[in-house]
Structures are given as C-alpha cells and as structure tokens.
Amino acid sequence: MAIKLNATYCKRLGLPGFSSHQFSVSIETELVATGDIAGEAERLYHLLQSNVDEQIQTTGFVPSADYGMLDAPNANGNGSKPPSVNGKPRPSNQGWNCTDKQRQLITSIVDEHQLDRNDIEALAVERFGKGVKLLNKVEASGLINELLAAHGGIVQNASRTNGSAYQRDNGRRMRS
C-alpha cells in the first residue's frame, strides 16, 4: 500500500508601505515504504525551503512609502505627474495646487466639522478626477462651495468675499 506525503512550504516577507509578497511550493509524493516517513518529510521540507528562499529573493515591484496614500502629492489615481506651468513644476504650496487661502479654508472646514479626510479626498476624485491637493483654484473653489453647502450652511453659488467662509447679513459678518 502506497502512502501519500503532501508537503507545502510558504514564506511571506513584509515590504515597505504595509505591503508584502509571498511564495509557496507544494509537492505530493508516494512513499513505497513506511519506514522512513520522518526522513522523507525532512528531505522534502529542506528541498522546498531552499527553492522558496531562492525564488522569493526577487521582489518585483516594491511600492514607495506613500504609494496609495490619498494625501500623497501625486495621488490622483492615475499616476500622472503634478501639473506644471510652462514646462516647469508649479511652485510648492505645501504640495497643494490651489491658493494658500483655499488650502487653509478646506483644512479648517475639515477640522472644524471633524470630517473624514478620506471622504473629502474621495469627493474630490469623484467631482474632479483628482485628489484634493491637485485641485486648481477653480476646482478648489467648487469643492469649498460644496463643503460649505453640506457642512457650513452656505448654499451653493453663494458669494464669498476674498474666499471667506463668512456670509454678510445686513452688513454684519455671520459665520455660516
């Protein structure tokens, strides 16, 4: 009577950016004699281990530390480069393409209303096809209007003076 011996060896290695890669090998063999099951299992284990160790050394694609992060400067979902002006990279606004005031207003709305940054990022991608930091002035203005309409009490297309989050009512500034 033949005895089947199944052996599998698997190894997973952690990589940067919370990723990993894994390789496994399985083998099935029939033993004619039952006298050396332990010896045959040891031989198979070492054979599989050496083959897996040899193969797993080639890692292939290893993502950067900010790969897939929504707040990464180039995280627009399609891997394109950041916008440029006359072939030169745009001046840095802490990685944002809109104005400093727009950046401050967006972050203050998010912080004040304790909004999930991932939800705001998803909203920007849904509306404009790119992440919040990649929005230009016009797109950022649209996002701000939408955030204020949903969370700040200002109806869309309401006028704001100098990008202010305040509305005027009878000459008084009112926080919306």
Backbone as CSV, one residue per row, in Angstrom:
resi,resn,N_x,N_y,N_z,CA_x,CA_y,CA_z,C_x,C_y,C_z
1,MET,0.842,-1.173,0.000,0.000,0.000,0.000,0.888,1.237,0.000
2,ALA,0.631,2.152,-0.946,1.421,3.384,-1.064,0.857,4.439,-0.114
3,ILE,1.766,5.201,0.447,1.385,6.297,1.344,1.711,7.613,0.641
4,LYS,0.744,8.518,0.639,0.970,9.837,0.035,1.489,10.783,1.103
5,LEU,2.502,11.518,0.729,3.078,12.528,1.615,2.934,13.877,0.895
6,ASN,2.186,14.781,1.498,1.998,16.129,0.951,2.828,17.090,1.771
7,ALA,3.571,17.964,1.087,4.387,18.959,1.773,4.192,20.307,1.087
8,THR,4.052,21.319,1.883,3.932,22.693,1.371,4.845,23.570,2.199
9,TYR,5.546,24.458,1.513,6.380,25.435,2.214,5.999,26.803,1.665
10,CYS,5.743,27.731,2.564,5.289,29.066,2.183,6.066,30.091,2.984
11,LYS,6.412,31.196,2.342,7.107,32.281,3.043,6.511,33.597,2.581
12,ARG,6.231,34.490,3.543,5.729,35.832,3.260,6.714,36.819,3.860
13,LEU,7.100,37.795,3.058,8.014,38.833,3.516,7.312,40.182,3.505
14,GLY,7.494,40.938,4.575,6.937,42.282,4.640,7.776,43.234,3.813
15,LEU,7.105,44.171,3.160,7.764,45.178,2.336,7.333,46.561,2.819
16,PRO,8.007,47.612,2.381,7.611,48.972,2.784,6.182,49.279,2.369
17,GLY,5.582,50.230,3.054,4.233,50.667,2.709,3.167,49.645,3.064
18,PHE,3.399,48.852,4.091,2.441,47.855,4.562,2.080,46.838,3.487
19,SER,3.019,46.531,2.625,2.751,45.508,1.621,3.628,44.295,1.915
20,SER,3.419,43.249,1.181,4.208,42.038,1.364,4.172,41.246,0.082
21,HIS,5.044,40.268,0.005,4.927,39.310,-1.084,5.146,37.923,-0.517
22,GLN,4.602,36.950,-1.197,4.562,35.589,-0.678,4.823,34.618,-1.816
23,PHE,5.470,33.511,-1.460,5.684,32.449,-2.434,5.550,31.123,-1.710
24,SER,4.908,30.170,-2.361,4.776,28.851,-1.750,4.941,27.782,-2.817
25,VAL,5.377,26.627,-2.368,5.547,25.465,-3.242,4.942,24.273,-2.514
26,SER,4.207,23.470,-3.268,3.615,22.248,-2.715,4.082,21.062,-3.545
27,ILE,4.191,19.959,-2.879,4.585,18.736,-3.574,3.835,17.567,-2.955
28,GLU,3.506,16.598,-3.785,2.875,15.370,-3.303,3.707,14.208,-3.840
29,THR,4.031,13.312,-2.951,4.822,12.147,-3.364,4.240,10.903,-2.712
30,GLU,4.528,9.774,-3.313,4.094,8.495,-2.742,5.304,7.786,-2.156
31,LEU,5.117,7.284,-0.957,6.179,6.516,-0.305,5.869,5.030,-0.482
32,VAL,6.888,4.312,-0.869,6.714,2.869,-1.048,6.786,2.173,0.302
33,ALA,7.735,2.616,1.110,7.921,2.008,2.428,7.552,3.015,3.503
34,THR,7.014,2.553,4.599,6.624,3.434,5.697,7.736,3.614,6.713
35,GLY,8.855,2.990,6.502,9.928,3.003,7.487,10.599,4.353,7.692
36,ASP,10.621,5.229,6.689,11.367,6.477,6.846,10.505,7.694,6.505
37,ILE,9.324,7.750,7.054,8.433,8.889,6.800,9.064,10.180,7.322
38,ALA,9.633,10.140,8.514,10.253,11.333,9.105,11.429,11.808,8.258
39,GLY,12.255,10.917,7.797,13.413,11.289,6.976,12.985,11.890,5.644
40,GLU,11.956,11.297,5.021,11.455,11.809,3.738,10.803,13.172,3.927
41,ALA,10.065,13.362,5.032,9.443,14.656,5.316,10.519,15.726,5.510
42,GLU,11.585,15.394,6.216,12.679,16.344,6.424,13.347,16.708,5.097
43,ARG,13.576,15.700,4.249,14.206,15.934,2.946,13.330,16.863,2.098
44,LEU,12.014,16.611,2.065,11.104,17.450,1.292,11.048,18.884,1.845
45,TYR,11.032,18.987,3.153,10.989,20.312,3.778,12.203,21.129,3.350
46,HIS,13.384,20.574,3.451,14.599,21.300,3.081,14.628,21.615,1.583
47,LEU,14.159,20.693,0.749,14.094,20.915,-0.688,13.155,22.085,-1.011
48,LEU,11.968,22.073,-0.409,11.004,23.146,-0.651,11.505,24.478,-0.086
49,GLN,12.065,24.427,1.108,12.561,25.647,1.738,13.651,26.296,0.886
50,SER,14.591,25.538,0.405,15.680,26.120,-0.389,15.146,26.693,-1.704
51,ASN,14.163,26.040,-2.319,13.590,26.558,-3.556,12.777,27.838,-3.328
52,VAL,11.977,27.879,-2.277,11.210,29.081,-1.969,12.156,30.231,-1.634
53,ASP,13.163,29.958,-0.796,14.118,31.007,-0.427,14.849,31.564,-1.646
54,GLU,15.159,30.697,-2.588,15.851,31.138,-3.802,14.935,32.019,-4.656
55,GLN,13.684,31.640,-4.779,12.753,32.379,-5.640,12.264,33.689,-5.023
56,ILE,12.097,33.724,-3.718,11.492,34.903,-3.090,12.461,36.080,-3.004
57,GLN,13.714,35.858,-3.333,14.692,36.952,-3.292,14.411,38.008,-4.349
58,THR,13.711,37.654,-5.403,13.330,38.617,-6.431,11.978,39.189,-6.041
59,THR,11.995,40.434,-5.565,10.770,41.015,-5.010,9.845,41.596,-6.055
60,GLY,10.343,41.945,-7.226,9.478,42.585,-8.210,9.137,43.995,-7.775
61,PHE,7.930,44.435,-8.047,7.504,45.795,-7.714,7.444,45.990,-6.209
62,VAL,8.125,47.019,-5.715,8.070,47.391,-4.305,7.562,48.831,-4.261
63,PRO,6.391,49.060,-3.675,5.825,50.414,-3.661,6.625,51.360,-2.781
64,SER,6.576,52.644,-3.113,7.204,53.652,-2.272,6.406,53.783,-0.979
65,ALA,6.967,54.485,-0.014,6.314,54.612,1.290,4.959,55.301,1.192
66,ASP,4.776,56.219,0.214,3.498,56.927,0.102,2.592,56.352,-0.974
67,TYR,2.922,55.168,-1.501,2.120,54.549,-2.554,0.706,54.274,-2.044
68,GLY,-0.279,54.779,-2.772,-1.671,54.537,-2.426,-2.228,55.450,-1.361
69,MET,-1.420,56.329,-0.830,-1.901,57.241,0.197,-2.655,58.376,-0.484
70,LEU,-3.814,58.695,0.020,-4.648,59.705,-0.603,-4.074,61.103,-0.484
71,ASP,-3.317,61.381,0.575,-2.762,62.710,0.751,-1.414,62.880,0.070
72,ALA,-0.930,61.866,-0.649,0.353,61.996,-1.337,0.229,63.052,-2.431
73,PRO,1.280,63.867,-2.655,1.181,64.943,-3.632,0.784,64.485,-5.022
74,ASN,1.137,63.278,-5.441,0.817,62.818,-6.786,-0.300,61.789,-6.790
75,ALA,-1.042,61.680,-5.694,-2.072,60.634,-5.603,-3.351,61.086,-6.278
76,ASN,-3.356,61.049,-7.596,-4.551,61.444,-8.313,-5.234,60.249,-8.943
77,GLY,-4.781,59.072,-8.606,-5.442,57.877,-9.067,-4.973,57.353,-10.401
78,ASN,-4.201,58.162,-11.155,-3.762,57.659,-12.445,-2.257,57.719,-12.640
79,GLY,-1.505,58.081,-11.604,-0.056,58.064,-11.661,0.550,59.173,-12.498
80,SER,-0.243,60.185,-12.888,0.320,61.252,-13.701,1.154,62.194,-12.851
81,LYS,1.977,62.957,-13.519,2.850,63.898,-12.828,2.049,65.123,-12.402
82,PRO,2.561,65.845,-11.385,1.853,67.044,-10.959,1.843,68.084,-12.076
83,PRO,0.848,68.973,-12.076,0.752,69.977,-13.124,1.979,70.867,-13.171
84,SER,2.232,71.429,-14.342,3.370,72.322,-14.491,2.906,73.588,-15.185
85,VAL,3.721,74.620,-15.069,3.466,75.881,-15.730,4.635,76.120,-16.676
86,ASN,4.368,76.254,-17.969,5.410,76.438,-18.980,6.490,75.374,-18.895
87,GLY,6.079,74.143,-18.619,7.038,73.042,-18.576,7.822,72.945,-17.282
88,LYS,7.605,73.879,-16.361,8.312,73.862,-15.074,7.331,73.472,-13.982
89,PRO,7.807,72.729,-12.961,6.888,72.357,-11.878,6.293,73.593,-11.218
90,ARG,5.037,73.466,-10.801,4.380,74.572,-10.104,5.089,74.857,-8.799
91,PRO,5.076,76.111,-8.371,5.671,76.422,-7.076,4.937,75.676,-5.965
92,SER,5.667,75.306,-4.947,5.098,74.497,-3.879,4.224,75.319,-2.956
93,ASN,3.052,74.800,-2.680,2.140,75.358,-1.690,1.877,74.221,-0.718
94,GLN,2.945,73.728,-0.129,2.890,72.562,0.739,2.275,71.387,-0.011
95,GLY,2.580,71.276,-1.312,2.087,70.179,-2.125,0.698,70.412,-2.709
96,TRP,0.104,71.574,-2.480,-1.234,71.878,-2.982,-1.119,72.758,-4.219
97,ASN,-2.072,72.627,-5.153,-2.083,73.442,-6.363,-2.972,74.668,-6.258
98,CYS,-3.821,74.731,-5.246,-4.700,75.888,-5.079,-3.972,76.954,-4.259
99,THR,-4.661,78.020,-3.930,-4.039,79.097,-3.155,-3.913,78.696,-1.684
100,ASP,-3.064,79.436,-0.977,-2.899,79.187,0.459,-4.229,79.369,1.194
101,LYS,-4.978,80.401,0.824,-6.265,80.656,1.500,-7.241,79.511,1.257
102,GLN,-7.255,78.983,0.031,-8.147,77.862,-0.258,-7.728,76.633,0.535
103,ARG,-6.433,76.363,0.589,-5.926,75.226,1.368,-6.321,75.375,2.829
104,GLN,-6.113,76.586,3.372,-6.448,76.824,4.783,-7.943,76.664,5.034
105,LEU,-8.764,77.134,4.106,-10.210,77.036,4.281,-10.674,75.581,4.210
106,ILE,-10.149,74.836,3.251,-10.518,73.418,3.141,-10.130,72.673,4.414
107,THR,-8.908,72.862,4.867,-8.462,72.138,6.075,-9.208,72.603,7.318
108,SER,-9.554,73.900,7.384,-10.298,74.351,8.567,-11.723,73.800,8.581
109,ILE,-12.357,73.698,7.406,-13.699,73.103,7.346,-13.636,71.641,7.781
110,VAL,-12.638,70.926,7.268,-12.476,69.507,7.612,-12.239,69.354,9.114
111,ASP,-11.352,70.187,9.661,-11.034,70.085,11.091,-12.214,70.518,11.957
112,GLU,-12.833,71.646,11.610,-13.923,72.183,12.424,-15.114,71.228,12.497
113,HIS,-15.411,70.570,11.400,-16.567,69.673,11.360,-16.166,68.214,11.555
114,GLN,-14.892,67.991,11.873,-14.358,66.648,12.130,-14.732,65.686,11.006
115,LEU,-14.470,66.126,9.767,-14.775,65.316,8.596,-13.645,64.327,8.338
116,ASP,-13.994,63.206,7.769,-13.003,62.197,7.423,-12.257,62.660,6.171
117,ARG,-10.943,62.800,6.281,-10.135,63.273,5.151,-10.250,62.341,3.947
118,ASN,-10.395,61.055,4.193,-10.547,60.110,3.084,-11.860,60.358,2.328
119,ASP,-12.914,60.741,3.054,-14.187,61.050,2.404,-14.058,62.302,1.534
120,ILE,-13.334,63.304,2.029,-13.147,64.539,1.268,-12.289,64.257,0.035
121,GLU,-11.282,63.433,0.203,-10.428,63.033,-0.923,-11.265,62.306,-1.977
122,ALA,-12.112,61.384,-1.534,-12.972,60.642,-2.460,-13.944,61.586,-3.169
123,LEU,-14.454,62.581,-2.463,-15.341,63.566,-3.071,-14.621,64.336,-4.176
124,ALA,-13.388,64.751,-3.903,-12.612,65.486,-4.913,-12.353,64.610,-6.135
125,VAL,-12.007,63.363,-5.908,-11.754,62.452,-7.027,-13.029,62.224,-7.820
126,GLU,-14.151,62.085,-7.116,-15.437,61.877,-7.797,-15.830,63.089,-8.635
127,ARG,-15.652,64.286,-8.080,-16.085,65.511,-8.769,-15.103,65.980,-9.834
128,PHE,-13.785,65.854,-9.551,-12.793,66.478,-10.431,-11.775,65.503,-11.012
129,GLY,-11.852,64.235,-10.628,-10.939,63.238,-11.179,-9.534,63.306,-10.626
130,LYS,-9.360,63.962,-9.481,-8.039,64.064,-8.856,-8.188,64.378,-7.382
131,GLY,-7.105,64.156,-6.649,-7.103,64.369,-5.217,-7.180,65.842,-4.838
132,VAL,-7.474,66.114,-3.578,-7.673,67.475,-3.081,-6.445,68.344,-3.339
133,LYS,-5.267,67.830,-3.067,-4.052,68.630,-3.219,-3.770,68.999,-4.672
134,LEU,-4.318,68.260,-5.610,-4.073,68.535,-7.027,-5.092,69.474,-7.653
135,LEU,-6.104,69.872,-6.884,-7.132,70.755,-7.428,-6.553,72.133,-7.739
136,ASN,-6.930,72.687,-8.898,-6.515,74.049,-9.207,-7.450,75.020,-8.483
137,LYS,-7.270,76.315,-8.710,-8.051,77.319,-7.985,-9.562,77.174,-8.218
138,VAL,-9.947,76.972,-9.467,-11.370,76.872,-9.801,-11.967,75.610,-9.176
139,GLU,-11.259,74.485,-9.294,-11.759,73.231,-8.736,-11.826,73.308,-7.212
140,ALA,-10.805,73.890,-6.592,-10.805,74.036,-5.135,-11.981,74.893,-4.693
141,SER,-12.278,75.937,-5.470,-13.425,76.788,-5.150,-14.724,75.990,-5.204
142,GLY,-14.841,75.116,-6.202,-16.025,74.264,-6.296,-16.139,73.317,-5.115
143,LEU,-15.003,72.748,-4.703,-15.008,71.857,-3.540,-15.390,72.626,-2.282
144,ILE,-14.844,73.823,-2.128,-15.164,74.647,-0.960,-16.659,74.959,-0.926
145,ASN,-17.226,75.358,-2.066,-18.670,75.626,-2.115,-19.467,74.403,-1.694
146,GLU,-19.042,73.226,-2.177,-19.766,72.003,-1.839,-19.638,71.673,-0.355
147,LEU,-18.444,71.856,0.199,-18.248,71.583,1.631,-19.056,72.548,2.482
148,LEU,-19.042,73.818,2.105,-19.806,74.806,2.874,-21.301,74.571,2.752
149,ALA,-21.746,74.158,1.575,-23.176,73.866,1.404,-23.595,72.691,2.273
150,ALA,-22.717,71.694,2.375,-23.057,70.500,3.137,-22.805,70.656,4.631
151,HIS,-21.781,71.442,4.991,-21.379,71.475,6.400,-21.315,72.875,7.000
152,GLY,-21.335,73.897,6.160,-21.156,75.238,6.700,-22.367,76.117,6.604
153,GLY,-23.459,75.615,6.002,-24.693,76.365,5.954,-24.798,77.355,4.814
154,ILE,-23.819,77.427,3.919,-23.909,78.339,2.784,-24.440,77.557,1.597
155,VAL,-25.420,78.110,0.919,-25.941,77.439,-0.263,-24.942,77.575,-1.393
156,GLN,-24.946,76.613,-2.311,-24.013,76.658,-3.427,-24.187,77.937,-4.210
157,ASN,-23.078,78.420,-4.765,-23.009,79.639,-5.559,-23.248,80.896,-4.729
158,ALA,-23.266,80.761,-3.399,-23.357,81.954,-2.563,-22.044,82.705,-2.697
159,SER,-22.111,84.024,-2.651,-20.872,84.786,-2.829,-20.113,84.837,-1.524
160,ARG,-18.811,84.734,-1.651,-17.902,84.874,-0.520,-16.930,85.976,-0.896
161,THR,-16.607,86.823,0.023,-15.673,87.898,-0.244,-14.265,87.417,0.076
162,ASN,-13.396,87.480,-0.905,-11.995,87.080,-0.738,-11.860,85.675,-0.178
163,GLY,-12.716,84.771,-0.609,-12.607,83.384,-0.179,-13.019,83.158,1.258
164,SER,-13.693,84.124,1.878,-14.074,83.999,3.275,-15.206,82.992,3.442
165,ALA,-15.205,82.316,4.548,-16.256,81.349,4.851,-17.451,82.045,5.495
166,TYR,-17.399,83.365,5.563,-18.464,84.115,6.204,-19.381,84.722,5.161
167,GLN,-20.659,84.836,5.511,-21.646,85.491,4.679,-21.970,86.836,5.319
168,ARG,-22.386,87.771,4.515,-22.787,89.065,5.063,-24.314,89.089,5.192
169,ASP,-24.780,89.610,6.326,-26.213,89.752,6.542,-26.441,91.142,7.121
170,ASN,-27.084,92.011,6.347,-27.310,93.396,6.765,-26.014,94.082,7.186
171,GLY,-24.956,93.803,6.434,-23.690,94.476,6.710,-22.868,93.808,7.789
172,ARG,-23.416,92.832,8.516,-22.670,92.134,9.566,-22.092,90.874,8.977
173,ARG,-20.927,90.477,9.483,-20.354,89.186,9.071,-20.953,88.108,9.957
174,MET,-21.462,87.109,9.332,-22.047,85.972,10.068,-21.334,84.723,9.671
175,ARG,-20.962,83.938,10.641,-20.356,82.632,10.345,-21.463,81.712,9.883
176,SER,-21.259,81.095,8.728,-22.283,80.197,8.210,-22.157,78.839,8.807
